Amino acid sequence: MSRTVALQKRGLDSNNKFFDVVCSSCTNKVTHQILEAIDTVWVEDDSSGWESYQIIQCQACQTLSFCKESQLSDCIGIKPDTDKTVFLRFLDFYPERGDIQSSLSLPHNLPVIIEKIYCEIIHAFNTKLLVVAGLGVRAMIEGVCRDKKILKGAPLALKIEGLADTGHITADGAKILHSLSAMRGTPMHEAMDVDVKKLRAAIEVIDHLIKGAYVLPELAKNVNTAA
C-alpha cells in the first residue's frame, strides 16, 4: 500500500477567501476570512482525496480558529437542482462548533445571569458539550422562574408547568422540556445520554421563553413610549 502526497500553499482571492460559518466565540453564523491555506492532494491505491488546512478569522469578533476542508474520490452525491454528480465536501473545525445561532442579535436589557446562561447553552451545544447544554437548559428554567417569581422552591417539572400557565411557553413547549430526560433529576449515567434532537428542540423552546419573557415586553414598552 503506497500513498503519494503533494502540498501547495493556496493563492487566496475574493473567490476563495471568505465563507459563512457559525463562529466559535460569538455563536452567530457570520463571514469568516481564510488567512492562510495549505492544500494537499493524496493518492493511495484506488482512492484519492483533497484536503485543505486553513487558519480562519471571524469578521465580527476577529476570533481565530482552524478549518480542515476535504473531499474524497469515493464520496459523491447528486446536486438537487441540476442532478449532476458532485464530490461531497466535509468541514471540520477547531474549536468545534454547531449550527444553532444566538437569537439575541439586538441588544436587550436581560438580567445578567439569564443572558450568561443563554450564551453558554448556545456555545455548549455548538461545541458538542451536550450534557453541559442540557444542564444549562435546566438552569435557564430555574433562573427565569426565580426572576419572574414562579413557584419558588417547587420541583422543576412544576416550574415548567408554571411557565406554561403564565403564558411564557406553550403547552407543546412544556412537553418538549419535560421530554428532555437530562433535566428531570435522573441518575447521572442516564443524564449523560442526551438526545440531540430533544436538546435542540428544548433550546428552541428556551429561545421563545427568552423572547416572550424579556424581549417582546421590552419592545412593546418602547413602542408604547414612542406612541
Secondary structure as UniProt FT lines:
FT   STRAND          3..9
FT   TURN            14..16
FT   STRAND          18..22
FT   TURN            24..26
FT   STRAND          29..44
FT   TURN            45..46
FT   STRAND          47..58
FT   TURN            59..61
FT   STRAND          64..72
FT   TURN            73..74
FT   STRAND          76..78
FT   TURN            80..82
FT   STRAND          85..87
FT   STRAND          90..94
FT   HELIX           112..126
FT   TURN            127..128
FT   HELIX           130..147
FT   TURN            148..149
FT   TURN            152..153
FT   HELIX           156..165
FT   TURN            166..167
FT   HELIX           171..179
FT   HELIX           181..183
FT   TURN            184..185
FT   HELIX           188..191
FT   HELIX           196..210
FT   HELIX           211..215
FT   HELIX           216..226
//
